[in-house]
Amino acid sequence: MLDEREFERWFEAAKRGLESARGDLDRGDYNWACFKAQQAAELAVKGLLHGLGMPAYGHSVSRLLRQLEEKGLAASEDIVQAAKDLDKYYVPTRYPNAWSEGSPHEYYTKIDAKQAIDQARQVLSWVDEVWRRLRRG
């Protein structure tokens, strides 16, 4: 049985996170745009897992996607690659000690932020598509 309410809670948070990432891109806060894109994808996949009544722990989008394979919901190679790319933004976008010198904002560009937002959008679209298929039966 699907838990629509739980899915919607998480998916709404994912959509708002992606919108926030777009705001960061517009302001030039590229490291934060990358991080929030990762968070949006993470929230979307966790929403799908919760909606299916499955546990959803950890922060790796690609590992969370692997859990869905138990239910026969394997993501395409493109989605898995997007997830793996986004996983790389979880720590170094935020913590100065992830870098030998400088601060995170010095290492991320507009191109990085645009790519991360696009990858997160791909993951959210995939999750939304899967959820719609599941609802139809």
Secondary structure, 3 states (H helix, E strand, C coil): CCCHHHHHHHHHHHHHHHHHHHHHHHHCCHHHHHHHHHHHHHHHHHHHHHHCCCCCCCCCHHHHHHHHHHHCCCCCHHHHHHHHHHHCCCCCCCCHHHCCCCCHHHCCCHHHHHHHHHHHHHHHHHHHHHHHHHHHC
